[in-house]
Amino acid sequence: MSLFKSPDRFDLEQQILDCWRVVDDLKTLGDVYDREHTDDQVLNILIGVTELYDQKFNKLFETFETCIKQGVFK
């Protein structure tokens, strides 16, 4: 028995909304760039944001595939 439930269309919807946050995260980074961080620090933050959203989008696509297999979209 799995500890986690199989993702459904509501999980998919939430993950789509969560991925849209990348825009807000980049705006926040732009706001603090001039004031608080060096170029190297900003580059490190961008690398981290890139990895984070790569993982989020991979999870989103896996959920989408699961929903397709379950026939959620009819």
N, C-alpha and C positions, 0 to 999 in steps of 0.2 A: 504494500500500500504506500502510495506517495504522500509525502508530507505537504505537498503543494497541490492545489487544485489546477486543473487544466484551464488555461486562459480562455476567456470568452470575449464577446464583442465589447463588453464594458471595459475590460482590461485594455483591449486594443484602443478604444476611444481615449482612455486615460493616458496611455503611452504616447499617442499622437499629440495630445495636449502638452504632455511633459516635454516632448522633443521641441515644441515651439519655443520653449524657454531659452533655447540657444540664443535667440535674438536679444532677449533681456540680459542674458549673461554677457554677451558681447558689448552691449550698451554700457553695462556696469564697468566692464574693463576699460572701455573708452573714457568713462568719467574719471577713473582713478589713475589713468596712465600718466597724465601730465603732472599730477599732484604728488603721487606717493611711490611710484615704482620706476626702477631703471629699465632700460631696454631688455636686459637679460632677464629680469624678473617677469616682465610682461611676456617675453617669449616662453618662459617656463610655464606661466599661467595658460597661455594659448595651447601649448603642448598638452597640458592636463585637460583643458576644456575639449580639445580634439579627441583625446582618448575617451573621456567620459561620454561624449555624444556618439562616438563610434560604437561604444557598448550599448547605449540607449537605443540607437537605430537598429543594431543587430537584434536586440531583444524585441523591439517593435516588429521587425520583419518575421521573427520566429513566431510571435503571437499571431500575426497576419496569416502565416502559413498554416498554423494550427486551426484558426477559424475557417480557412478554406477547406481543410480536410474534414472538419466537423460539419460542413454544410451550413455555416452560420449565415452566409449571404445567399439568399434565395430570391 
